[in-house]
Amino acid sequence: MTITAHDTIVFERCFVAPLPMLYKAFMDPVARCRWGAPSPTAVIIYDQEDFRVGGRDLSRCGSKDDPRFHVEATYLDIVPESRIVYSEAVTEGGKRLSAALHTIEMKSTDGQSSLRITVQIAAFDGAAMADGVRHGFRAALDNLTRELAG
């Protein structure tokens, strides 16, 4: 039996973009599909999206030819242009890989937007899942930087 790996991962970025534009990039599933996939060979497909407190998103992600990871996110708290908190469970082939709490905080400072994402993860397959979250979010935030720059 694999020991559950627990980790807290924090990402921080500043963007030369207005706060409403940053917030919209998170609330719009079409935008999330554009910038959220960590590489040109990866894809995110939303099967259901409901961006509201108590709402649930169901998506698949992975390589474009095999989006085998299923993600269920439930929104726990949303304060427009300030905070988004959601729980997330990731499965593959019916096997639960991880459960996490994501806290997204954003604010405007001197005409720029700052972003802080905290992911508290319990990975059921060891540390590899947390490492994947680190890599995936870094790449996705690089994509978001380009998207907001226009």
VMD Tcl script that builds the backbone (N, CA, C; Angstrom):
set m [mol new atoms 450]
animate dup $m
set s [atomselect $m all]
$s set {name element resname resid chain x y z} {
  {N N MET 1 A 0.841 -1.185 0.000}
  {CA C MET 1 A 0.000 0.000 0.000}
  {C C MET 1 A 0.885 1.246 0.000}
  {N N THR 2 A 0.574 2.192 -0.870}
  {CA C THR 2 A 1.318 3.453 -0.960}
  {C C THR 2 A 0.858 4.399 0.143}
  {N N ILE 3 A 1.799 5.057 0.768}
  {CA C ILE 3 A 1.486 6.045 1.793}
  {C C ILE 3 A 0.930 7.302 1.108}
  {N N THR 4 A -0.087 7.896 1.698}
  {CA C THR 4 A -0.638 9.136 1.167}
  {C C THR 4 A 0.383 10.251 1.349}
  {N N ALA 5 A 0.669 10.957 0.277}
  {CA C ALA 5 A 1.598 12.091 0.332}
  {C C ALA 5 A 0.782 13.373 0.467}
  {N N HIS 6 A 1.104 14.155 1.486}
  {CA C HIS 6 A 0.429 15.436 1.706}
  {C C HIS 6 A 1.392 16.551 1.343}
  {N N ASP 7 A 0.863 17.592 0.721}
  {CA C ASP 7 A 1.724 18.704 0.337}
  {C C ASP 7 A 0.888 19.971 0.251}
  {N N THR 8 A 1.528 21.092 0.503}
  {CA C THR 8 A 0.936 22.400 0.270}
  {C C THR 8 A 1.828 23.109 -0.734}
  {N N ILE 9 A 1.241 23.500 -1.839}
  {CA C ILE 9 A 1.985 24.100 -2.945}
  {C C ILE 9 A 1.430 25.510 -3.166}
  {N N VAL 10 A 2.320 26.497 -3.240}
  {CA C VAL 10 A 1.892 27.882 -3.407}
  {C C VAL 10 A 2.526 28.451 -4.671}
  {N N PHE 11 A 1.695 29.100 -5.472}
  {CA C PHE 11 A 2.140 29.780 -6.695}
  {C C PHE 11 A 1.775 31.249 -6.556}
  {N N GLU 12 A 2.688 32.132 -6.946}
  {CA C GLU 12 A 2.400 33.571 -6.930}
  {C C GLU 12 A 2.858 34.178 -8.242}
  {N N ARG 13 A 2.007 35.049 -8.786}
  {CA C ARG 13 A 2.326 35.741 -10.036}
  {C C ARG 13 A 1.734 37.135 -10.012}
  {N N CYS 14 A 2.360 38.028 -10.752}
  {CA C CYS 14 A 1.816 39.356 -11.016}
  {C C CYS 14 A 1.596 39.466 -12.517}
  {N N PHE 15 A 0.533 40.156 -12.892}
  {CA C PHE 15 A 0.173 40.310 -14.297}
  {C C PHE 15 A -0.047 41.778 -14.610}
  {N N VAL 16 A 0.374 42.194 -15.781}
  {CA C VAL 16 A 0.078 43.544 -16.259}
  {C C VAL 16 A -1.267 43.446 -16.969}
  {N N ALA 17 A -2.303 43.323 -16.164}
  {CA C ALA 17 A -3.669 43.176 -16.678}
  {C C ALA 17 A -4.620 43.613 -15.568}
  {N N PRO 18 A -5.759 44.182 -15.929}
  {CA C PRO 18 A -6.717 44.590 -14.900}
  {C C PRO 18 A -7.318 43.373 -14.186}
  {N N LEU 19 A -7.670 43.566 -12.938}
  {CA C LEU 19 A -8.223 42.493 -12.118}
  {C C LEU 19 A -9.452 41.821 -12.737}
  {N N PRO 20 A -10.397 42.573 -13.340}
  {CA C PRO 20 A -11.555 41.899 -13.961}
  {C C PRO 20 A -11.143 40.909 -15.061}
  {N N MET 21 A -10.098 41.238 -15.782}
  {CA C MET 21 A -9.615 40.354 -16.854}
  {C C MET 21 A -9.027 39.059 -16.264}
  {N N LEU 22 A -8.275 39.184 -15.179}
  {CA C LEU 22 A -7.717 38.004 -14.509}
  {C C LEU 22 A -8.834 37.128 -13.961}
  {N N TYR 23 A -9.789 37.728 -13.291}
  {CA C TYR 23 A -10.910 36.968 -12.728}
  {C C TYR 23 A -11.678 36.229 -13.825}
  {N N LYS 24 A -11.937 36.908 -14.930}
  {CA C LYS 24 A -12.666 36.275 -16.035}
  {C C LYS 24 A -11.913 35.062 -16.581}
  {N N ALA 25 A -10.590 35.124 -16.581}
  {CA C ALA 25 A -9.790 33.989 -17.071}
  {C C ALA 25 A -10.027 32.738 -16.231}
  {N N PHE 26 A -10.396 32.915 -14.963}
  {CA C PHE 26 A -10.682 31.770 -14.092}
  {C C PHE 26 A -12.141 31.347 -14.143}
  {N N MET 27 A -13.057 32.290 -14.324}
  {CA C MET 27 A -14.472 31.920 -14.306}
  {C C MET 27 A -14.972 31.381 -15.646}
  {N N ASP 28 A -14.292 31.674 -16.735}
  {CA C ASP 28 A -14.716 31.270 -18.080}
  {C C ASP 28 A -14.066 29.933 -18.456}
  {N N PRO 29 A -14.853 28.854 -18.595}
  {CA C PRO 29 A -14.256 27.557 -18.909}
  {C C PRO 29 A -13.567 27.509 -20.278}
  {N N VAL 30 A -14.022 28.309 -21.230}
  {CA C VAL 30 A -13.366 28.349 -22.541}
  {C C VAL 30 A -11.958 28.925 -22.389}
  {N N ALA 31 A -11.853 29.993 -21.607}
  {CA C ALA 31 A -10.532 30.578 -21.340}
  {C C ALA 31 A -9.657 29.594 -20.578}
  {N N ARG 32 A -10.222 28.919 -19.566}
  {CA C ARG 32 A -9.431 27.942 -18.787}
  {C C ARG 32 A -8.900 26.833 -19.686}
  {N N CYS 33 A -9.673 26.419 -20.670}
  {CA C CYS 33 A -9.187 25.390 -21.608}
  {C C CYS 33 A -8.003 25.908 -22.416}
  {N N ARG 34 A -8.046 27.190 -22.787}
  {CA C ARG 34 A -6.960 27.766 -23.590}
  {C C ARG 34 A -5.660 27.836 -22.809}
  {N N TRP 35 A -5.708 28.407 -21.616}
  {CA C TRP 35 A -4.453 28.633 -20.889}
  {C C TRP 35 A -4.126 27.532 -19.882}
  {N N GLY 36 A -5.105 26.716 -19.512}
  {CA C GLY 36 A -4.891 25.739 -18.443}
  {C C GLY 36 A -4.119 24.494 -18.826}
  {N N ALA 37 A -4.157 24.114 -20.100}
  {CA C ALA 37 A -3.395 22.930 -20.526}
  {C C ALA 37 A -1.909 23.271 -20.491}
  {N N PRO 38 A -1.101 22.460 -19.812}
  {CA C PRO 38 A 0.296 22.827 -19.585}
  {C C PRO 38 A 1.220 22.734 -20.800}
  {N N SER 39 A 0.750 22.135 -21.895}
  {CA C SER 39 A 1.620 22.018 -23.075}
  {C C SER 39 A 0.750 21.936 -24.326}
  {N N PRO 40 A 1.347 22.138 -25.493}
  {CA C PRO 40 A 0.578 22.037 -26.743}
  {C C PRO 40 A 0.048 20.628 -27.014}
  {N N THR 41 A 0.589 19.623 -26.347}
  {CA C THR 41 A 0.125 18.247 -26.553}
  {C C THR 41 A -0.945 17.841 -25.548}
  {N N ALA 42 A -1.286 18.741 -24.610}
  {CA C ALA 42 A -2.269 18.446 -23.566}
  {C C ALA 42 A -3.596 19.132 -23.873}
  {N N VAL 43 A -4.650 18.634 -23.219}
  {CA C VAL 43 A -5.988 19.171 -23.437}
  {C C VAL 43 A -6.781 19.129 -22.126}
  {N N ILE 44 A -7.708 20.076 -22.003}
  {CA C ILE 44 A -8.717 20.062 -20.947}
  {C C ILE 44 A -10.067 20.113 -21.651}
  {N N ILE 45 A -10.961 19.206 -21.297}
  {CA C ILE 45 A -12.292 19.137 -21.897}
  {C C ILE 45 A -13.316 19.216 -20.770}
  {N N TYR 46 A -14.180 20.232 -20.803}
  {CA C TYR 46 A -15.233 20.353 -19.801}
  {C C TYR 46 A -16.473 19.603 -20.262}
  {N N ASP 47 A -16.917 18.644 -19.454}
  {CA C ASP 47 A -18.154 17.926 -19.727}
  {C C ASP 47 A -19.325 18.592 -19.023}
  {N N GLN 48 A -19.022 19.305 -17.953}
  {CA C GLN 48 A -20.031 20.063 -17.215}
  {C C GLN 48 A -19.311 21.209 -16.522}
  {N N GLU 49 A -19.909 22.389 -16.521}
  {CA C GLU 49 A -19.323 23.513 -15.796}
  {C C GLU 49 A -20.438 24.326 -15.156}
  {N N ASP 50 A -20.195 24.697 -13.892}
  {CA C ASP 50 A -21.191 25.436 -13.125}
  {C C ASP 50 A -20.450 26.311 -12.109}
  {N N PHE 51 A -19.979 27.466 -12.573}
  {CA C PHE 51 A -19.169 28.363 -11.756}
  {C C PHE 51 A -20.057 29.193 -10.835}
  {N N ARG 52 A -20.333 28.641 -9.655}
  {CA C ARG 52 A -21.086 29.313 -8.597}
  {C C ARG 52 A -20.824 28.529 -7.312}
  {N N VAL 53 A -21.045 29.166 -6.172}
  {CA C VAL 53 A -20.877 28.453 -4.910}
  {C C VAL 53 A -21.830 27.263 -4.900}
  {N N GLY 54 A -21.294 26.090 -4.647}
  {CA C GLY 54 A -22.059 24.849 -4.700}
  {C C GLY 54 A -22.064 24.214 -6.079}
  {N N GLY 55 A -21.596 24.939 -7.087}
  {CA C GLY 55 A -21.550 24.410 -8.456}
  {C C GLY 55 A -20.431 23.396 -8.621}
  {N N ARG 56 A -20.542 22.624 -9.682}
  {CA C ARG 56 A -19.573 21.550 -9.909}
  {C C ARG 56 A -19.128 21.545 -11.364}
  {N N ASP 57 A -17.827 21.434 -11.550}
  {CA C ASP 57 A -17.243 21.250 -12.880}
  {C C ASP 57 A -16.794 19.806 -13.004}
  {N N LEU 58 A -17.069 19.203 -14.147}
  {CA C LEU 58 A -16.554 17.875 -14.481}
  {C C LEU 58 A -15.728 18.034 -15.741}
  {N N SER 59 A -14.494 17.581 -15.691}
  {CA C SER 59 A -13.629 17.723 -16.858}
  {C C SER 59 A -12.736 16.506 -16.997}
  {N N ARG 60 A -12.125 16.438 -18.182}
  {CA C ARG 60 A -11.113 15.415 -18.476}
  {C C ARG 60 A -9.878 16.137 -18.961}
  {N N CYS 61 A -8.731 15.570 -18.641}
  {CA C CYS 61 A -7.496 16.192 -19.104}
  {C C CYS 61 A -6.439 15.115 -19.321}
  {N N GLY 62 A -5.375 15.539 -19.974}
  {CA C GLY 62 A -4.275 14.638 -20.299}
  {C C GLY 62 A -3.784 14.960 -21.693}
  {N N SER 63 A -3.152 13.985 -22.311}
  {CA C SER 63 A -2.683 14.213 -23.675}
  {C C SER 63 A -3.890 14.318 -24.603}
  {N N LYS 64 A -3.715 15.046 -25.722}
  {CA C LYS 64 A -4.833 15.258 -26.648}
  {C C LYS 64 A -5.419 13.954 -27.164}
  {N N ASP 65 A -4.598 12.927 -27.311}
  {CA C ASP 65 A -5.099 11.657 -27.819}
  {C C ASP 65 A -5.569 10.721 -26.697}
  {N N ASP 66 A -5.418 11.128 -25.432}
  {CA C ASP 66 A -5.843 10.277 -24.318}
  {C C ASP 66 A -6.115 11.105 -23.057}
  {N N PRO 67 A -7.217 11.909 -23.049}
  {CA C PRO 67 A -7.541 12.696 -21.852}
  {C C PRO 67 A -8.173 11.806 -20.771}
  {N N ARG 68 A -7.350 10.994 -20.131}
  {CA C ARG 68 A -7.834 9.930 -19.249}
  {C C ARG 68 A -8.014 10.312 -17.788}
  {N N PHE 69 A -7.584 11.504 -17.428}
  {CA C PHE 69 A -7.739 11.934 -16.036}
  {C C PHE 69 A -9.066 12.663 -15.895}
  {N N HIS 70 A -9.884 12.217 -14.953}
  {CA C HIS 70 A -11.191 12.824 -14.706}
  {C C HIS 70 A -11.083 13.702 -13.464}
  {N N VAL 71 A -11.589 14.931 -13.593}
  {CA C VAL 71 A -11.488 15.907 -12.518}
  {C C VAL 71 A -12.889 16.361 -12.132}
  {N N GLU 72 A -13.173 16.313 -10.841}
  {CA C GLU 72 A -14.434 16.820 -10.309}
  {C C GLU 72 A -14.093 17.938 -9.337}
  {N N ALA 73 A -14.556 19.136 -9.649}
  {CA C ALA 73 A -14.300 20.304 -8.802}
  {C C ALA 73 A -15.632 20.829 -8.275}
  {N N THR 74 A -15.675 21.147 -6.998}
  {CA C THR 74 A -16.857 21.732 -6.370}
  {C C THR 74 A -16.469 23.078 -5.770}
  {N N TYR 75 A -17.176 24.126 -6.181}
  {CA C TYR 75 A -16.867 25.476 -5.705}
  {C C TYR 75 A -17.434 25.682 -4.305}
  {N N LEU 76 A -16.560 26.034 -3.379}
  {CA C LEU 76 A -16.931 26.204 -1.980}
  {C C LEU 76 A -17.131 27.665 -1.599}
  {N N ASP 77 A -16.394 28.560 -2.254}
  {CA C ASP 77 A -16.481 29.986 -1.946}
  {C C ASP 77 A -16.034 30.777 -3.175}
  {N N ILE 78 A -16.792 31.797 -3.522}
  {CA C ILE 78 A -16.421 32.690 -4.622}
  {C C ILE 78 A -16.718 34.118 -4.186}
  {N N VAL 79 A -15.700 34.946 -4.195}
  {CA C VAL 79 A -15.854 36.382 -3.977}
  {C C VAL 79 A -15.298 37.016 -5.258}
  {N N PRO 80 A -16.173 37.539 -6.131}
  {CA C PRO 80 A -15.710 38.040 -7.430}
  {C C PRO 80 A -14.505 38.977 -7.311}
  {N N GLU 81 A -13.534 38.712 -8.173}
  {CA C GLU 81 A -12.303 39.497 -8.286}
  {C C GLU 81 A -11.491 39.522 -6.990}
  {N N SER 82 A -11.695 38.498 -6.153}
  {CA C SER 82 A -10.959 38.422 -4.895}
  {C C SER 82 A -10.540 36.996 -4.547}
  {N N ARG 83 A -11.502 36.062 -4.511}
  {CA C ARG 83 A -11.182 34.710 -4.030}
  {C C ARG 83 A -12.071 33.664 -4.685}
  {N N ILE 84 A -11.453 32.521 -5.013}
  {CA C ILE 84 A -12.168 31.337 -5.487}
  {C C ILE 84 A -11.595 30.158 -4.701}
  {N N VAL 85 A -12.468 29.392 -4.050}
  {CA C VAL 85 A -12.019 28.211 -3.312}
  {C C VAL 85 A -12.830 27.025 -3.826}
  {N N TYR 86 A -12.116 25.949 -4.161}
  {CA C TYR 86 A -12.815 24.749 -4.616}
  {C C TYR 86 A -12.073 23.495 -4.190}
  {N N SER 87 A -12.856 22.424 -4.021}
  {CA C SER 87 A -12.261 21.115 -3.777}
  {C C SER 87 A -12.134 20.416 -5.119}
  {N N GLU 88 A -11.174 19.519 -5.207}
  {CA C GLU 88 A -10.934 18.827 -6.479}
  {C C GLU 88 A -10.548 17.382 -6.198}
  {N N ALA 89 A -11.153 16.466 -6.931}
  {CA C ALA 89 A -10.803 15.051 -6.870}
  {C C ALA 89 A -10.399 14.616 -8.278}
  {N N VAL 90 A -9.277 13.911 -8.369}
  {CA C VAL 90 A -8.772 13.437 -9.662}
  {C C VAL 90 A -8.779 11.909 -9.654}
  {N N THR 91 A -9.359 11.334 -10.719}
  {CA C THR 91 A -9.376 9.881 -10.873}
  {C C THR 91 A -8.850 9.505 -12.256}
  {N N GLU 92 A -8.400 8.268 -12.346}
  {CA C GLU 92 A -7.970 7.690 -13.623}
  {C C GLU 92 A -8.446 6.250 -13.638}
  {N N GLY 93 A -9.258 5.912 -14.637}
  {CA C GLY 93 A -9.762 4.548 -14.736}
  {C C GLY 93 A -10.520 4.101 -13.501}
  {N N GLY 94 A -11.231 5.027 -12.865}
  {CA C GLY 94 A -12.002 4.700 -11.673}
  {C C GLY 94 A -11.193 4.699 -10.382}
  {N N LYS 95 A -9.890 4.885 -10.458}
  {CA C LYS 95 A -9.028 4.904 -9.264}
  {C C LYS 95 A -8.777 6.350 -8.841}
  {N N ARG 96 A -9.075 6.650 -7.590}
  {CA C ARG 96 A -8.852 7.998 -7.063}
  {C C ARG 96 A -7.353 8.219 -6.905}
  {N N LEU 97 A -6.849 9.294 -7.531}
  {CA C LEU 97 A -5.426 9.630 -7.458}
  {C C LEU 97 A -5.125 10.686 -6.407}
  {N N SER 98 A -6.070 11.648 -6.245}
  {CA C SER 98 A -5.814 12.719 -5.283}
  {C C SER 98 A -7.098 13.436 -4.918}
  {N N ALA 99 A -7.011 14.157 -3.802}
  {CA C ALA 99 A -8.048 15.098 -3.386}
  {C C ALA 99 A -7.305 16.352 -2.955}
  {N N ALA 100 A -7.880 17.514 -3.258}
  {CA C ALA 100 A -7.164 18.754 -2.957}
  {C C ALA 100 A -8.140 19.880 -2.670}
  {N N LEU 101 A -7.631 20.875 -1.963}
  {CA C LEU 101 A -8.335 22.128 -1.760}
  {C C LEU 101 A -7.518 23.204 -2.453}
  {N N HIS 102 A -8.146 23.952 -3.352}
  {CA C HIS 102 A -7.487 25.026 -4.097}
  {C C HIS 102 A -8.045 26.364 -3.609}
  {N N THR 103 A -7.162 27.276 -3.243}
  {CA C THR 103 A -7.559 28.627 -2.855}
  {C C THR 103 A -6.862 29.600 -3.793}
  {N N ILE 104 A -7.656 30.342 -4.543}
  {CA C ILE 104 A -7.136 31.314 -5.503}
  {C C ILE 104 A -7.461 32.700 -4.964}
  {N N GLU 105 A -6.415 33.489 -4.745}
  {CA C GLU 105 A -6.606 34.846 -4.229}
  {C C GLU 105 A -6.029 35.822 -5.241}
  {N N MET 106 A -6.782 36.885 -5.507}
  {CA C MET 106 A -6.333 37.883 -6.468}
  {C C MET 106 A -6.601 39.273 -5.919}
  {N N LYS 107 A -5.730 40.200 -6.296}
  {CA C LYS 107 A -5.929 41.592 -5.903}
  {C C LYS 107 A -5.256 42.503 -6.913}
  {N N SER 108 A -5.669 43.758 -6.869}
  {CA C SER 108 A -5.119 44.762 -7.766}
  {C C SER 108 A -4.135 45.627 -6.988}
  {N N THR 109 A -2.957 45.845 -7.589}
  {CA C THR 109 A -1.929 46.670 -6.966}
  {C C THR 109 A -1.260 47.511 -8.038}
  {N N ASP 110 A -1.370 48.816 -7.918}
  {CA C ASP 110 A -0.700 49.735 -8.844}
  {C C ASP 110 A -0.972 49.418 -10.308}
  {N N GLY 111 A -2.224 49.152 -10.644}
  {CA C GLY 111 A -2.597 48.886 -12.028}
  {C C GLY 111 A -2.281 47.483 -12.514}
  {N N GLN 112 A -1.727 46.666 -11.649}
  {CA C GLN 112 A -1.444 45.279 -11.990}
  {C C GLN 112 A -2.339 44.371 -11.154}
  {N N SER 113 A -2.371 43.111 -11.524}
  {CA C SER 113 A -3.117 42.111 -10.766}
  {C C SER 113 A -2.130 41.109 -10.193}
  {N N SER 114 A -2.333 40.768 -8.939}
  {CA C SER 114 A -1.504 39.735 -8.345}
  {C C SER 114 A -2.365 38.524 -8.036}
  {N N LEU 115 A -1.733 37.379 -8.095}
  {CA C LEU 115 A -2.428 36.104 -7.951}
  {C C LEU 115 A -1.636 35.225 -7.003}
  {N N ARG 116 A -2.335 34.597 -6.097}
  {CA C ARG 116 A -1.731 33.601 -5.197}
  {C C ARG 116 A -2.650 32.381 -5.201}
  {N N ILE 117 A -2.083 31.240 -5.571}
  {CA C ILE 117 A -2.831 29.985 -5.587}
  {C C ILE 117 A -2.185 29.051 -4.570}
  {N N THR 118 A -2.995 28.552 -3.640}
  {CA C THR 118 A -2.525 27.577 -2.663}
  {C C THR 118 A -3.273 26.276 -2.907}
  {N N VAL 119 A -2.517 25.205 -3.132}
  {CA C VAL 119 A -3.090 23.879 -3.355}
  {C C VAL 119 A -2.659 22.995 -2.192}
  {N N GLN 120 A -3.634 22.506 -1.436}
  {CA C GLN 120 A -3.373 21.567 -0.348}
  {C C GLN 120 A -3.837 20.206 -0.855}
  {N N ILE 121 A -2.892 19.315 -1.088}
  {CA C ILE 121 A -3.189 18.072 -1.785}
  {C C ILE 121 A -2.882 16.846 -0.930}
  {N N ALA 122 A -3.753 15.862 -1.047}
  {CA C ALA 122 A -3.508 14.517 -0.538}
  {C C ALA 122 A -3.410 13.632 -1.772}
  {N N ALA 123 A -2.197 13.153 -2.051}
  {CA C ALA 123 A -1.961 12.336 -3.252}
  {C C ALA 123 A -1.903 10.869 -2.825}
  {N N PHE 124 A -2.749 10.063 -3.415}
  {CA C PHE 124 A -2.886 8.673 -3.003}
  {C C PHE 124 A -1.945 7.727 -3.731}
  {N N ASP 125 A -1.156 8.267 -4.663}
  {CA C ASP 125 A -0.190 7.440 -5.401}
  {C C ASP 125 A 1.239 7.873 -5.085}
  {N N GLY 126 A 1.442 8.517 -3.947}
  {CA C GLY 126 A 2.775 8.986 -3.586}
  {C C GLY 126 A 2.987 10.410 -4.070}
  {N N ALA 127 A 4.219 10.849 -4.060}
  {CA C ALA 127 A 4.562 12.244 -4.345}
  {C C ALA 127 A 4.436 12.626 -5.816}
  {N N ALA 128 A 4.299 11.681 -6.717}
  {CA C ALA 128 A 4.266 11.992 -8.150}
  {C C ALA 128 A 3.119 12.932 -8.508}
  {N N MET 129 A 1.981 12.789 -7.866}
  {CA C MET 129 A 0.828 13.638 -8.195}
  {C C MET 129 A 1.116 15.087 -7.812}
  {N N ALA 130 A 1.688 15.315 -6.643}
  {CA C ALA 130 A 2.027 16.684 -6.229}
  {C C ALA 130 A 3.070 17.276 -7.170}
  {N N ASP 131 A 4.022 16.478 -7.596}
  {CA C ASP 131 A 5.018 16.959 -8.560}
  {C C ASP 131 A 4.344 17.348 -9.872}
  {N N GLY 132 A 3.350 16.564 -10.290}
  {CA C GLY 132 A 2.606 16.887 -11.500}
  {C C GLY 132 A 1.823 18.183 -11.367}
  {N N VAL 133 A 1.262 18.428 -10.185}
  {CA C VAL 133 A 0.544 19.680 -9.933}
  {C C VAL 133 A 1.507 20.858 -10.037}
  {N N ARG 134 A 2.681 20.721 -9.434}
  {CA C ARG 134 A 3.688 21.795 -9.514}
  {C C ARG 134 A 4.027 22.122 -10.967}
  {N N HIS 135 A 4.362 21.105 -11.726}
  {CA C HIS 135 A 4.737 21.294 -13.127}
  {C C HIS 135 A 3.569 21.868 -13.929}
  {N N GLY 136 A 2.384 21.279 -13.776}
  {CA C GLY 136 A 1.228 21.695 -14.558}
  {C C GLY 136 A 0.805 23.127 -14.283}
  {N N PHE 137 A 0.760 23.512 -13.002}
  {CA C PHE 137 A 0.361 24.879 -12.671}
  {C C PHE 137 A 1.396 25.894 -13.143}
  {N N ARG 138 A 2.674 25.580 -12.994}
  {CA C ARG 138 A 3.699 26.530 -13.477}
  {C C ARG 138 A 3.529 26.790 -14.966}
  {N N ALA 139 A 3.366 25.723 -15.733}
  {CA C ALA 139 A 3.204 25.865 -17.182}
  {C C ALA 139 A 1.901 26.592 -17.509}
  {N N ALA 140 A 0.818 26.262 -16.804}
  {CA C ALA 140 A -0.463 26.916 -17.058}
  {C C ALA 140 A -0.384 28.411 -16.739}
  {N N LEU 141 A 0.304 28.766 -15.662}
  {CA C LEU 141 A 0.435 30.189 -15.321}
  {C C LEU 141 A 1.312 30.932 -16.321}
  {N N ASP 142 A 2.289 30.248 -16.900}
  {CA C ASP 142 A 3.050 30.850 -18.008}
  {C C ASP 142 A 2.105 31.137 -19.179}
  {N N ASN 143 A 1.213 30.176 -19.473}
  {CA C ASN 143 A 0.222 30.369 -20.541}
  {C C ASN 143 A -0.721 31.518 -20.216}
  {N N LEU 144 A -1.143 31.604 -18.941}
  {CA C LEU 144 A -2.035 32.682 -18.528}
  {C C LEU 144 A -1.361 34.046 -18.682}
  {N N THR 145 A -0.082 34.113 -18.371}
  {CA C THR 145 A 0.669 35.361 -18.547}
  {C C THR 145 A 0.602 35.808 -20.007}
  {N N ARG 146 A 0.818 34.874 -20.929}
  {CA C ARG 146 A 0.743 35.199 -22.359}
  {C C ARG 146 A -0.687 35.570 -22.758}
  {N N GLU 147 A -1.669 34.855 -22.252}
  {CA C GLU 147 A -3.065 35.139 -22.599}
  {C C GLU 147 A -3.473 36.541 -22.155}
  {N N LEU 148 A -3.110 36.919 -20.944}
  {CA C LEU 148 A -3.493 38.236 -20.441}
  {C C LEU 148 A -2.727 39.366 -21.123}
  {N N ALA 149 A -1.554 39.053 -21.644}
  {CA C ALA 149 A -0.763 40.055 -22.378}
  {C C ALA 149 A -1.354 40.312 -23.758}
  {N N GLY 150 A -2.221 39.405 -24.203}
  {CA C GLY 150 A -2.910 39.582 -25.471}
  {C C GLY 150 A -2.084 39.154 -26.633}
}
mol reanalyze $m
mol bondsrecalc $m
mol representation Tube
mol addrep $m
